[in-house]
Amino acid sequence: MIMAEDPMKAVLHYAQALKAPRIRESAARLAEQARD
């Protein structure tokens, strides 16, 4: 398995493929927390 250069892009791609909007929302929230 090849990892994407941008992990957020990979998460968004899989969330869309799985039709799981909550994953996308959680990932955005957690990424913001990680930056703090």
C-alpha positions as CSV (number, residue, x, y, z in Angstrom):
1,M,0.0,0.0,0.0
2,I,1.4,3.4,-1.0
3,M,0.9,6.2,1.5
4,A,-0.2,9.6,0.3
5,E,2.1,12.5,0.8
6,D,-0.6,14.4,2.6
7,P,-2.3,12.2,5.2
8,M,-5.4,14.5,5.3
9,K,-5.9,13.9,1.6
10,A,-5.9,10.2,2.2
11,V,-8.4,10.4,5.0
12,L,-10.7,12.6,2.9
13,H,-10.4,10.2,0.0
14,Y,-11.3,7.2,2.1
15,A,-14.1,9.0,3.9
16,Q,-15.6,9.9,0.5
17,A,-15.2,6.4,-0.8
18,L,-16.8,4.9,2.3
19,K,-19.5,7.6,2.2
20,A,-18.7,8.4,5.8
21,P,-19.0,12.1,6.4
22,R,-18.4,11.7,10.2
23,I,-14.9,10.4,9.5
24,R,-14.2,13.6,7.5
25,E,-15.6,15.8,10.3
26,S,-13.6,14.0,13.0
27,A,-10.4,14.1,11.0
28,A,-10.7,17.9,10.5
29,R,-11.4,18.4,14.2
30,L,-8.5,16.1,15.3
31,A,-6.1,17.7,12.8
32,E,-6.9,21.1,14.3
33,Q,-6.3,19.8,17.8
34,A,-3.0,18.3,16.8
35,R,-1.8,21.6,15.5
36,D,-2.4,23.3,18.8
